[in-house]
Amino acid sequence: MISYKVYYDYHEGKKVPIWLIINTRDSHIDWEQPQLSVPVQTPFEMHPSEDFDPDAMNVTILIDDLILNTRSHTFGINLISLQQRLELHGVSAGQVDNLVIQVADIEEVLHSSL
């Protein structure tokens, strides 16, 4: 089961989801697989952006790492490209605490599947 939190912040006076954070420790990610599938359930529980831990080993997931999935409300993360990027910086997958994804990127990928 994928464990994630969605952090909110204010944009133009409205509270909006900014980041979807996958906790790699709680999610038990199989790094040997080429892809991680992430089902998205809305509405999200709101977590204020101030609660985000900037000191954890956080890794940004780029929009190029996101993959369309055949299941509704589900996206994938290309673990192969992510691990290659980690290796370039001398980081092993086991050192990563959180995967940080812009909610806007997820929306773009999911909407493109319509």
N, C-alpha and C positions, 0 to 999 in steps of 0.2 A: 504494500500500500504506500502510495506517495504521500508524504507529509509536507504540507506547505502552509504558509501564511501569506496574506495579502496586506501590504502596508499602504495606508492612505495618506494623502496630503491635500492641501487646499490648492485649487487652481481656479482662478477667476471667481473666487468667493465660494466655490463649491467643493465639498469633500469628494475626491475621486481616487480610485485605485491607481497606484503608481508602480509598485513592484510586487511580483509574485516570487516568494523566496522558498525554495525547496531545501529542507534540511536533509543533507545527505546521510547524516548519522541515523536519523529516525526512519528514513525511507529505504534503507538497505539496498542501495543501487548496485546492480550487477554490472560492473564496469567492463565485463567481458562481452556484453551484448553490444551490437552496433547502435542501438537506439533505445531511448527511454521514453515510454508513452506516459503522458500526463493527462488524466481526465480533469476537466475543470467544472466545478460545481458552483453555481451562483444561487443566491447572493452570497458574497464573501463575508466572513467575519471581519470586522474592521479592526486593524491594528494601526496605531499612530506611527508615522514615520520616525518619530523621536525614539521609539522603542527598538528600532533596528540596530543591531550590534555591528558597528563599523570595524571593530577590532577582531572579529572572527575571520577565518580564511574564506572570504567571499569571492566567488568567481562569476563574472558577468557572462551571461549567455547572449550571444549576438543573434540578430535576426537571421543571419545566414546559418546558424546552428539549428534553427527551428524547422520542423518537418511537418507537412500535412499528414494527417492520420485518417484512416477510413472510418473510424468510429466518430460518432457525433460528439461535439464538445470535448475533443481530445486532440492534443498536439504532441509531436515527438521532439526529442532533443537528440541531435547527432552526437553520440558519445565518442565516435572515432575522431571527428574534427576537434572536439573539446579536449580530448586527451592529447592530441598532437599539439594543441596550443599550450596546454599545461606543461608538456615536456620541453617546449621552447623556452619556458621560464624556469625550468628546473623544479617543477612542482609535481608531486605524484597525486593521483586521484584520491588516495587515502588521506591526504592532508587537507582536503577540501571540506569545509563545514557546511557551506550553503551555495546554492546556485541562484543567482539573481537574474530575474527576467523582467524586462519592461512590460507592463500589462498592455501598453499600446502595440508592442510587437506581437504579442499573443493574439490580440484582436485582429491585427492585420492578417496574420496567418489563417486564423479561423474564418474570417470573412471571405478570404480568397477561395475557400472551399465551397462556397455557396453556388 
